[in-house]
Amino acid sequence: MTETIKPVKDCKEGVGRVKMIINGEWADAGGKWLPVENPAHRGTDAGQVPRGGAAEVDRAVAAAAVAFTSWKKSPVSECGK
């Protein structure tokens, strides 16, 4: 993953558009975005997140199912890393 979330210098400044991560890769849901309100400053945007649909859910569930087969064999001390 090469994209990063831009650092926020002022709490009223939003983070812009933040993509979702599916299978370790950035994904944007085909250009559909949802605004996220800044809870510390009602009425101001904190940024935007992708509005994922059925295709993104299917991709994420498929990736999780594949990852789970090896993850479930991991020692408990390694699972949260």
HUBELNOR-V342535 format. One record per backbone hydrogen bond with DSSP energy under -1.0 kcal/mol. CO is the residue of the C=O (numbers start at 0). NH is the residue of the N-H. Records with the same first field share a line. If there is no record, write none. Layout:
CO=NH, NH
This chain:
9=12
15=47
19=26
21=24
24=21
26=19
31=50
33=48
35=45, 46
40=43
43=37
45=14
46=35
47=17
48=33
49=51
52=56
53=57
54=58
55=59
56=60
57=61
58=62
59=63
60=64
61=65
62=66
63=67
66=70
67=71
69=72
70=73
74=77, 78
77=80
